[in-house]
C-alpha cells in the first residue's frame, strides 16, 4: 500500500508540474505578445530566445517571423513562418505574411499560392483579397486582379487603395468607364 501511495504521489506531482509548466509557457507567451504589440521588439526577441525550439508553438514561430521581418531579415522570417505553418497549416496570418515576403522578393507565384491559402482559412479578410489582386496585377493577370479587388471592396468598401488598383486593372482591360468610376471613388475616399 505504501508503494502504491508513493507512486500515486509521484504521478500527481509530475502532473502538477506539467500543468504549471504549461501555465508558465502561456504566461510567457502573453508577455512576449504584449512586448511585441508595444513595439518593444528587442525585449520580445530576447524573451523568445529563452524558449527552446521544441517548446515553441505556431504562435511563437509566427512572432519570430514577424520580428525577423521587423529586423529586415526576410530569409529568417520566411523560415520561421514556414515553421509556424508546419505546426498549424490553417494559420492564415502566417500564410499572409509569408505571401508578403514572396511578393516583396518578386516570387509572385509563391505569393499568390500563399495568399490563396490565407483566404482559404479566412475568407472575409479584405486585405488578403487585396494583396492577391496586387500580385495578379504584377503578373498582368488583370481579370483575376479585378476580381480580387472587387472581393476586397465587398468586404471593406472604404479603402481608397482598393479602388485605385481596381482602376489600374480596369484600365488594362480597356474598361475606361469602369476605371474612371473606380478613380472617382478613390478620389472621394482620399478627400
Order of alpha helices (4+ residues) and beta strands (2+ residues): alpha-alpha-alpha-alpha-alpha-alpha-alpha-alpha-alpha-alpha
